[in-house]
Amino acid sequence: MAITINGTEVPLPEDPRMSLAEFLRDGLHLTGTKIGCNQGGCGACTVLIDGQRVLSCLTLAVQAEGREVTTIEGLSSGDDLHPLQEAFIAHDGFQCGYCTPGQICAATAMLRELAEGMPSSVTGDLSRPAPLTAEEIRERMSGNLCRCGAHNGIIAAILQVAQEGAA
């Protein structure tokens, strides 16, 4: 039994009660994933499982068995940053940086959801793709909190990447 994390197959932890966040941080030393509230309320621990965003503090590591987990470390390619990572830097989409890995992972999945035509609660017309607006992005990213107040930079970074089609 194994999990593929950032392209590498790793065995499941011995303790089936271990959260995915704990396994990533303590078991694999992938410390980009942060544990904020440890209750699923802040989004700092967001990672991707099979391309979908999940809160790793609420997900048991064993639930990812046989699946592909991507963390913030897995989004970049060698020395080349992911377009969202570059845009967050360019738009000052972080201050303390604690929430940034979860924000970027969530934004990666959110842009895919938007491209696939998935509506949100503020999507006005469900018969066509949601328009790319700051309001739409804010709603879709509402599960990821930034206590420093970098939301405007986060929205600008996501808008830039979406408009460039770089994600």
GROMACS elastic network, one bead per residue, 0.5 to 0.9 nm:
[ bonds ]
;  ai    aj funct       b0    kb
    1    10     6  0.86656   500
    1    11     6  0.61626   500
    1    12     6  0.62710   500
    1    62     6  0.88936   500
    1    65     6  0.65449   500
    1    66     6  0.72444   500
    2     9     6  0.62611   500
    2    10     6  0.54025   500
    2    12     6  0.51834   500
    2    13     6  0.89573   500
    2    62     6  0.85815   500
    2    64     6  0.83995   500
    2    65     6  0.55503   500
    2    66     6  0.59419   500
    2    67     6  0.83906   500
    3     8     6  0.81146   500
    3     9     6  0.55548   500
    3    10     6  0.54198   500
    3    11     6  0.62926   500
    3    12     6  0.64525   500
    3    61     6  0.84004   500
    3    62     6  0.82446   500
    3    64     6  0.61050   500
    3    66     6  0.52026   500
    3    67     6  0.57828   500
    3    68     6  0.66325   500
    3    69     6  0.73726   500
    4     7     6  0.57234   500
    4     8     6  0.51779   500
    4    10     6  0.60844   500
    4    11     6  0.86751   500
    4    64     6  0.84704   500
    4    65     6  0.80909   500
    4    66     6  0.69352   500
    4    67     6  0.61205   500
    4    69     6  0.60248   500
    4    70     6  0.84729   500
    5     8     6  0.52275   500
    5     9     6  0.61865   500
    5    10     6  0.69817   500
    5    24     6  0.88361   500
    5    67     6  0.84208   500
    5    68     6  0.59513   500
    5    70     6  0.58949   500
    5    71     6  0.76189   500
    5    74     6  0.79724   500
    6     9     6  0.83956   500
    6    68     6  0.73703   500
    6    69     6  0.61907   500
    6    71     6  0.66620   500
    6    72     6  0.89828   500
    6    73     6  0.74471   500
    6    75     6  0.79799   500
    7    68     6  0.74350   500
    7    69     6  0.81373   500
    7    70     6  0.79780   500
    7    74     6  0.77810   500
    9    68     6  0.88684   500
   10    13     6  0.89719   500
   10    28     6  0.89754   500
   11    14     6  0.87077   500
   11    65     6  0.88765   500
   12    15     6  0.84600   500
   12    16     6  0.82496   500
   12    23     6  0.87334   500
   12    61     6  0.70212   500
   12    62     6  0.63949   500
   12    64     6  0.87956   500
   12    65     6  0.72211   500
   13    16     6  0.66968   500
   13    17     6  0.89619   500
   13    18     6  0.72619   500
   13    23     6  0.70532   500
   13    27     6  0.76800   500
   13    61     6  0.72986   500
   13    62     6  0.76478   500
   14    17     6  0.88820   500
   14    18     6  0.85083   500
   15    18     6  0.57713   500
   15    62     6  0.89997   500
   16    19     6  0.82993   500
   16    60     6  0.72973   500
   16    61     6  0.72577   500
   16    62     6  0.61512   500
   17    60     6  0.64879   500
   17    61     6  0.79032   500
   17    62     6  0.82038   500
   18    21     6  0.82334   500
   18    22     6  0.63639   500
   18    23     6  0.64457   500
   18    59     6  0.87415   500
   18    60     6  0.58558   500
   18    61     6  0.61063   500
   18    62     6  0.80238   500
   19    22     6  0.52314   500
   19    23     6  0.61888   500
   19    24     6  0.86206   500
   19    56     6  0.67071   500
   19    57     6  0.57545   500
   19    58     6  0.66432   500
   19    59     6  0.55907   500
   19    61     6  0.52060   500
   19    62     6  0.82406   500
   20    24     6  0.60494   500
   20    25     6  0.85293   500
   20    55     6  0.87226   500
   20    56     6  0.50385   500
   20    57     6  0.63200   500
   20    58     6  0.77561   500
   20    59     6  0.56293   500
   20    60     6  0.51607   500
   20    62     6  0.78408   500
   20    63     6  0.83796   500
   20    64     6  0.79785   500
   21    24     6  0.52097   500
   21    25     6  0.61339   500
   21    26     6  0.82467   500
   21    33     6  0.68242   500
   21    34     6  0.75560   500
   21    35     6  0.69616   500
   21    45     6  0.66186   500
   21    46     6  0.88263   500
   21    47     6  0.88052   500
   21    55     6  0.82729   500
   21    57     6  0.50801   500
   21    58     6  0.81996   500
   21    59     6  0.77422   500
   21    60     6  0.82871   500
   21    61     6  0.78214   500
   22    25     6  0.51929   500
   22    26     6  0.54312   500
   22    27     6  0.69305   500
   22    28     6  0.88980   500
   22    35     6  0.83391   500
   22    56     6  0.82879   500
   22    57     6  0.74235   500
   22    61     6  0.83877   500
   23    26     6  0.54781   500
   23    28     6  0.63535   500
   23    29     6  0.83105   500
   23    30     6  0.87498   500
   23    60     6  0.88409   500
   23    61     6  0.66016   500
   24    27     6  0.57197   500
   24    28     6  0.50214   500
   24    29     6  0.61974   500
   24    30     6  0.52944   500
   24    31     6  0.71022   500
   24    32     6  0.88567   500
   24    33     6  0.73437   500
   24    56     6  0.89062   500
   24    61     6  0.86527   500
   24    71     6  0.86699   500
   25    28     6  0.58318   500
   25    32     6  0.77916   500
   25    33     6  0.68938   500
   25    34     6  0.80404   500
   26    29     6  0.54248   500
   26    30     6  0.77161   500
   26    31     6  0.79731   500
   27    30     6  0.82032   500
   28    31     6  0.83734   500
   29    32     6  0.87772   500
   30    33     6  0.67845   500
   30    71     6  0.80635   500
   30    72     6  0.88507   500
   30    73     6  0.73482   500
   31    34     6  0.67592   500
   31    73     6  0.87679   500
   32    45     6  0.88660   500
   32    71     6  0.73875   500
   32    72     6  0.60637   500
   32    73     6  0.65770   500
   32    98     6  0.89281   500
   32   101     6  0.62515   500
   32   102     6  0.86607   500
   33    44     6  0.71445   500
   33    45     6  0.53072   500
   33    46     6  0.71919   500
   33    47     6  0.73483   500
   33    56     6  0.84280   500
   33    71     6  0.67535   500
   33    72     6  0.68916   500
   33    73     6  0.86003   500
   33    99     6  0.89547   500
   33   101     6  0.62884   500
   33   102     6  0.68617   500
   34    43     6  0.89097   500
   34    44     6  0.54194   500
   34    46     6  0.81994   500
   34    98     6  0.69183   500
   34    99     6  0.73109   500
   34   101     6  0.74868   500
   34   102     6  0.74513   500
   35    38     6  0.58228   500
   35    43     6  0.86454   500
   35    44     6  0.61004   500
   35    45     6  0.53555   500
   35    56     6  0.85356   500
   35    57     6  0.68468   500
   36    39     6  0.82546   500
   36    40     6  0.86182   500
   36    41     6  0.85381   500
   36    42     6  0.65202   500
   36    43     6  0.76302   500
   36    44     6  0.56145   500
   36    45     6  0.69571   500
   36    57     6  0.88355   500
   36    98     6  0.83456   500
   36    99     6  0.81278   500
   37    40     6  0.67543   500
   37    41     6  0.64375   500
   37    42     6  0.61754   500
   37    43     6  0.84366   500
   37    44     6  0.80826   500
   37    57     6  0.87046   500
   38    41     6  0.77261   500
   38    42     6  0.83050   500
   38    45     6  0.82429   500
   38    56     6  0.89949   500
   38    57     6  0.55417   500
   38    58     6  0.75061   500
   39    42     6  0.78978   500
   39    57     6  0.69292   500
   39    58     6  0.69017   500
   40    43     6  0.63875   500
   40    44     6  0.86710   500
   40    45     6  0.82055   500
   40    55     6  0.61771   500
   40    56     6  0.83679   500
   40    57     6  0.66014   500
   40    58     6  0.62545   500
   40   143     6  0.86594   500
   41    44     6  0.87405   500
   41   143     6  0.69734   500
   41   144     6  0.79466   500
   41   145     6  0.82433   500
   42    45     6  0.79629   500
   42    99     6  0.83483   500
   42   143     6  0.63470   500
   42   144     6  0.53517   500
   42   145     6  0.51727   500
   42   146     6  0.81213   500
   43    46     6  0.53684   500
   43    54     6  0.86847   500
   43    55     6  0.64076   500
   43    56     6  0.88908   500
   43    99     6  0.74492   500
   43   102     6  0.59402   500
   43   103     6  0.73463   500
   43   106     6  0.82119   500
   43   142     6  0.89999   500
   43   143     6  0.57728   500
   43   145     6  0.64195   500
   44    47     6  0.89758   500
   44    55     6  0.80768   500
   44    98     6  0.71835   500
   44   100     6  0.74261   500
   44   101     6  0.69753   500
   44   103     6  0.70529   500
   44   144     6  0.66412   500
   44   145     6  0.75254   500
   44   146     6  0.87495   500
   45    54     6  0.81903   500
   45    55     6  0.56136   500
   45    56     6  0.54471   500
   45    57     6  0.62251   500
   45    99     6  0.81087   500
   45   101     6  0.78109   500
   45   102     6  0.54940   500
   46    53     6  0.62305   500
   46    54     6  0.54784   500
   46    56     6  0.59173   500
   46    57     6  0.82689   500
   46    71     6  0.81381   500
   46   101     6  0.75764   500
   46   103     6  0.73884   500
   46   104     6  0.86619   500
   46   105     6  0.62367   500
   46   106     6  0.63136   500
   46   144     6  0.82768   500
   47    51     6  0.88387   500
   47    52     6  0.80724   500
   47    53     6  0.56573   500
   47    54     6  0.56458   500
   47    55     6  0.65919   500
   47    56     6  0.63915   500
   47    69     6  0.71301   500
   47    70     6  0.60804   500
   47    71     6  0.51626   500
   47    72     6  0.72892   500
   47   101     6  0.83523   500
   47   102     6  0.65774   500
   47   105     6  0.56600   500
   47   106     6  0.72155   500
   48    51     6  0.51240   500
   48    52     6  0.50545   500
   48    54     6  0.59768   500
   48    55     6  0.86687   500
   48    56     6  0.88438   500
   48    68     6  0.79784   500
   48    69     6  0.55765   500
   48    71     6  0.65028   500
   48    72     6  0.89687   500
   48   105     6  0.65499   500
   48   106     6  0.77565   500
   48   108     6  0.86659   500
   48   109     6  0.73688   500
   49    52     6  0.52705   500
   49    53     6  0.64071   500
   49    54     6  0.67364   500
   49    64     6  0.72904   500
   49    67     6  0.67118   500
   49    68     6  0.55572   500
   49    70     6  0.63960   500
   49    71     6  0.89408   500
   50    53     6  0.84954   500
   50    67     6  0.63301   500
   50    68     6  0.51024   500
   50    69     6  0.63789   500
   50    70     6  0.78895   500
   51    68     6  0.79530   500
   51    69     6  0.79456   500
   51    70     6  0.76760   500
   51   108     6  0.84252   500
   51   109     6  0.62849   500
   51   112     6  0.84433   500
   52   106     6  0.83871   500
   52   108     6  0.89293   500
   52   109     6  0.57231   500
   52   110     6  0.85436   500
   52   112     6  0.88863   500
   52   113     6  0.87474   500
   53   105     6  0.70181   500
   53   106     6  0.57241   500
   53   107     6  0.88479   500
   53   108     6  0.84464   500
   53   109     6  0.58840   500
   53   110     6  0.80998   500
   54    57     6  0.88127   500
   54    58     6  0.82856   500
   54    59     6  0.75503   500
   54   106     6  0.82741   500
   55    58     6  0.56587   500
   55    59     6  0.64446   500
   55   102     6  0.88412   500
   56    60     6  0.74974   500
   56    61     6  0.82021   500
   57    60     6  0.77516   500
   59    62     6  0.83386   500
   59    63     6  0.67219   500
   59    64     6  0.81548   500
   60    63     6  0.53574   500
   60    64     6  0.74294   500
   61    64     6  0.55758   500
   61    65     6  0.73458   500
   62    65     6  0.53143   500
   63    66     6  0.87219   500
   63    67     6  0.85886   500
   64    67     6  0.52813   500
   64    68     6  0.74633   500
   64    69     6  0.73331   500
   65    68     6  0.85126   500
   69    74     6  0.87596   500
   70    73     6  0.76891   500
   70    74     6  0.54636   500
   70    75     6  0.69844   500
   70   105     6  0.82970   500
   71    74     6  0.51843   500
   71    75     6  0.67359   500
   71   101     6  0.80231   500
   71   102     6  0.86671   500
   71   105     6  0.71265   500
   72    75     6  0.53785   500
   72    76     6  0.75129   500
   72   101     6  0.55200   500
   72   102     6  0.76120   500
   72   104     6  0.73524   500
   72   105     6  0.63571   500
   73    76     6  0.63444   500
   73    77     6  0.88671   500
   73   101     6  0.87032   500
   74    77     6  0.73687   500
   75    81     6  0.75170   500
   75    82     6  0.58079   500
   75    85     6  0.86822   500
   75   105     6  0.81334   500
   76    79     6  0.72129   500
   76    80     6  0.58567   500
   76    83     6  0.86257   500
   76    85     6  0.81675   500
   77    80     6  0.51142   500
   77    81     6  0.63782   500
   77    82     6  0.72088   500
   78    81     6  0.77230   500
   80    83     6  0.89058   500
   81    84     6  0.79710   500
   81    85     6  0.58953   500
   81    86     6  0.61674   500
   82    85     6  0.51799   500
   82    86     6  0.64385   500
   82    87     6  0.87193   500
   82   166     6  0.88553   500
   82   167     6  0.78975   500
   83    86     6  0.50957   500
   83    87     6  0.60970   500
   83    88     6  0.86031   500
   83   161     6  0.65697   500
   83   166     6  0.61945   500
   83   167     6  0.63570   500
   84    88     6  0.60185   500
   84    89     6  0.85654   500
   84   104     6  0.64165   500
   84   105     6  0.89844   500
   84   107     6  0.78898   500
   84   108     6  0.75342   500
   84   157     6  0.67762   500
   84   158     6  0.67967   500
   84   160     6  0.87060   500
   84   161     6  0.63444   500
   84   166     6  0.82954   500
   84   167     6  0.71523   500
   85    88     6  0.52155   500
   85    89     6  0.64469   500
   85    90     6  0.87696   500
   85   100     6  0.89218   500
   85   101     6  0.88648   500
   85   104     6  0.69227   500
   85   157     6  0.86917   500
   86    89     6  0.52298   500
   86    90     6  0.62262   500
   86    91     6  0.87038   500
   86   157     6  0.84449   500
   87    91     6  0.59648   500
   87    92     6  0.82235   500
   87    93     6  0.77869   500
   87   153     6  0.89873   500
   87   154     6  0.85794   500
   87   156     6  0.82011   500
   87   158     6  0.73646   500
   87   160     6  0.71114   500
   87   161     6  0.69468   500
   88    91     6  0.52941   500
   88    92     6  0.57462   500
   88    94     6  0.68557   500
   88   100     6  0.83688   500
   88   104     6  0.82307   500
   88   153     6  0.70261   500
   88   154     6  0.63670   500
   88   156     6  0.83067   500
   88   157     6  0.52779   500
   88   158     6  0.79508   500
   89    92     6  0.52286   500
   89    93     6  0.63281   500
   89    94     6  0.75934   500
   89   157     6  0.82935   500
   90    93     6  0.77325   500
   90   153     6  0.86901   500
   90   157     6  0.75241   500
   91    94     6  0.84471   500
   91   152     6  0.85768   500
   91   153     6  0.50265   500
   91   154     6  0.72535   500
   91   155     6  0.89465   500
   91   156     6  0.64939   500
   91   157     6  0.57482   500
   92    95     6  0.72313   500
   92   150     6  0.72943   500
   92   152     6  0.87774   500
   92   153     6  0.53509   500
   92   154     6  0.75441   500
   92   157     6  0.83123   500
   93    97     6  0.85762   500
   93   100     6  0.77742   500
   93   150     6  0.54930   500
   93   151     6  0.68893   500
   93   152     6  0.72908   500
   93   155     6  0.78089   500
   93   156     6  0.78421   500
   93   157     6  0.66951   500
   94    97     6  0.51263   500
   94    98     6  0.81863   500
   94    99     6  0.78609   500
   94   100     6  0.62417   500
   94   146     6  0.82856   500
   94   148     6  0.78809   500
   94   149     6  0.83823   500
   94   150     6  0.54810   500
   94   151     6  0.82063   500
   94   153     6  0.72667   500
   94   154     6  0.72488   500
   95    98     6  0.82289   500
   95   100     6  0.87791   500
   95   146     6  0.89693   500
   95   148     6  0.62313   500
   95   149     6  0.79064   500
   95   150     6  0.64241   500
   96    99     6  0.79921   500
   96   100     6  0.85181   500
   96   147     6  0.89694   500
   96   148     6  0.68985   500
   97   100     6  0.50642   500
   97   101     6  0.77946   500
   97   146     6  0.89820   500
   97   148     6  0.88890   500
   98   101     6  0.72959   500
   98   102     6  0.84658   500
   98   146     6  0.83515   500
   99   102     6  0.55867   500
   99   103     6  0.60613   500
   99   104     6  0.87157   500
   99   144     6  0.76159   500
   99   145     6  0.71219   500
   99   146     6  0.60934   500
   99   147     6  0.83461   500
  100   104     6  0.60260   500
  100   105     6  0.85314   500
  100   146     6  0.82629   500
  100   154     6  0.89107   500
  101   104     6  0.52369   500
  101   105     6  0.61955   500
  101   106     6  0.85317   500
  102   105     6  0.51585   500
  102   106     6  0.59801   500
  102   107     6  0.84042   500
  102   144     6  0.71508   500
  103   106     6  0.51464   500
  103   107     6  0.59743   500
  103   108     6  0.85539   500
  103   141     6  0.77686   500
  103   144     6  0.60921   500
  103   145     6  0.81482   500
  103   146     6  0.85926   500
  103   154     6  0.80535   500
  104   108     6  0.61016   500
  104   109     6  0.87567   500
  104   154     6  0.88753   500
  104   158     6  0.87833   500
  105   108     6  0.51442   500
  105   109     6  0.65571   500
  105   110     6  0.85987   500
  106   109     6  0.52902   500
  106   110     6  0.59456   500
  106   111     6  0.86302   500
  106   140     6  0.89625   500
  106   141     6  0.70864   500
  106   143     6  0.87956   500
  106   144     6  0.76794   500
  107   111     6  0.60033   500
  107   112     6  0.85306   500
  107   137     6  0.87592   500
  107   140     6  0.85472   500
  107   141     6  0.70683   500
  107   158     6  0.68661   500
  108   111     6  0.54722   500
  108   112     6  0.65960   500
  108   113     6  0.88791   500
  108   158     6  0.88143   500
  108   167     6  0.67843   500
  109   112     6  0.51170   500
  109   113     6  0.61915   500
  109   114     6  0.86460   500
  110   114     6  0.61236   500
  110   115     6  0.85651   500
  110   137     6  0.82352   500
  110   140     6  0.67016   500
  110   141     6  0.75280   500
  111   114     6  0.50288   500
  111   115     6  0.61118   500
  111   116     6  0.85734   500
  111   137     6  0.89757   500
  111   158     6  0.81850   500
  111   161     6  0.88672   500
  111   162     6  0.68443   500
  111   167     6  0.71699   500
  112   115     6  0.50344   500
  112   116     6  0.61605   500
  112   117     6  0.87225   500
  112   118     6  0.89281   500
  112   167     6  0.79935   500
  113   116     6  0.51048   500
  113   117     6  0.64310   500
  113   118     6  0.54096   500
  113   119     6  0.82131   500
  114   117     6  0.51405   500
  114   118     6  0.55954   500
  114   119     6  0.72975   500
  114   120     6  0.88671   500
  114   129     6  0.76017   500
  114   130     6  0.70376   500
  114   131     6  0.88099   500
  114   132     6  0.82791   500
  115   118     6  0.76015   500
  115   129     6  0.79639   500
  115   130     6  0.89153   500
  116   129     6  0.81855   500
  117   126     6  0.89808   500
  117   128     6  0.75086   500
  117   130     6  0.66797   500
  118   126     6  0.88964   500
  118   129     6  0.75071   500
  118   130     6  0.77741   500
  119   122     6  0.78692   500
  119   123     6  0.56261   500
  119   124     6  0.87214   500
  119   125     6  0.87723   500
  119   126     6  0.66786   500
  119   129     6  0.74183   500
  119   130     6  0.63037   500
  120   123     6  0.52500   500
  120   124     6  0.88414   500
  120   130     6  0.81010   500
  120   136     6  0.73947   500
  120   139     6  0.72070   500
  120   140     6  0.65988   500
  121   124     6  0.82836   500
  121   136     6  0.86826   500
  121   139     6  0.74291   500
  121   140     6  0.84844   500
  122   130     6  0.89461   500
  122   135     6  0.77818   500
  122   136     6  0.64212   500
  122   139     6  0.70229   500
  122   140     6  0.89534   500
  123   126     6  0.66306   500
  123   129     6  0.85361   500
  123   130     6  0.56924   500
  123   131     6  0.78990   500
  123   136     6  0.70294   500
  124   130     6  0.74969   500
  124   131     6  0.89756   500
  125   128     6  0.62051   500
  125   129     6  0.78888   500
  125   130     6  0.72745   500
  126   129     6  0.71648   500
  126   130     6  0.75371   500
  128   131     6  0.87587   500
  130   133     6  0.85867   500
  130   136     6  0.78061   500
  131   136     6  0.75832   500
  132   135     6  0.83766   500
  132   136     6  0.64527   500
  132   137     6  0.73031   500
  132   159     6  0.76310   500
  132   162     6  0.80743   500
  132   163     6  0.84898   500
  133   136     6  0.51327   500
  133   137     6  0.63244   500
  133   138     6  0.85968   500
  133   159     6  0.78695   500
  134   137     6  0.50948   500
  134   138     6  0.60290   500
  134   139     6  0.86046   500
  134   155     6  0.64450   500
  134   156     6  0.81261   500
  134   159     6  0.74998   500
  135   138     6  0.50874   500
  135   139     6  0.62394   500
  135   140     6  0.86402   500
  136   139     6  0.52763   500
  136   140     6  0.62320   500
  136   141     6  0.86200   500
  137   140     6  0.50662   500
  137   141     6  0.59766   500
  137   142     6  0.83412   500
  137   155     6  0.67979   500
  137   158     6  0.78678   500
  137   159     6  0.80726   500
  138   141     6  0.51520   500
  138   142     6  0.58123   500
  138   151     6  0.85893   500
  138   155     6  0.71499   500
  139   142     6  0.51059   500
  139   143     6  0.84072   500
  140   143     6  0.76228   500
  141   144     6  0.57180   500
  141   145     6  0.83137   500
  141   155     6  0.89847   500
  142   145     6  0.69694   500
  145   149     6  0.89942   500
  145   151     6  0.85843   500
  146   149     6  0.58511   500
  146   150     6  0.65078   500
  146   151     6  0.67734   500
  147   150     6  0.79693   500
  148   151     6  0.84110   500
  149   152     6  0.78032   500
  149   153     6  0.89827   500
  150   153     6  0.54889   500
  150   154     6  0.62611   500
  150   155     6  0.88172   500
  151   155     6  0.60964   500
  151   156     6  0.84924   500
  152   155     6  0.52145   500
  152   156     6  0.61240   500
  152   157     6  0.85808   500
  153   156     6  0.50037   500
  153   157     6  0.60275   500
  153   158     6  0.85867   500
  154   157     6  0.51690   500
  154   158     6  0.62703   500
  154   159     6  0.85880   500
  155   158     6  0.51994   500
  155   159     6  0.60478   500
  155   160     6  0.85619   500
  156   159     6  0.50665   500
  156   160     6  0.61000   500
  156   161     6  0.87279   500
  157   160     6  0.51747   500
  157   161     6  0.63688   500
  157   162     6  0.86314   500
  158   161     6  0.52728   500
  158   162     6  0.60757   500
  158   163     6  0.85280   500
  159   162     6  0.51225   500
  159   163     6  0.60084   500
  159   164     6  0.85018   500
  160   163     6  0.52261   500
  160   164     6  0.61408   500
  160   165     6  0.84948   500
  160   166     6  0.87904   500
  161   164     6  0.51040   500
  161   165     6  0.59613   500
  161   166     6  0.54385   500
  161   167     6  0.62426   500
  162   166     6  0.66478   500
  162   167     6  0.67989   500
  163   166     6  0.79290   500
  164   167     6  0.81996   500
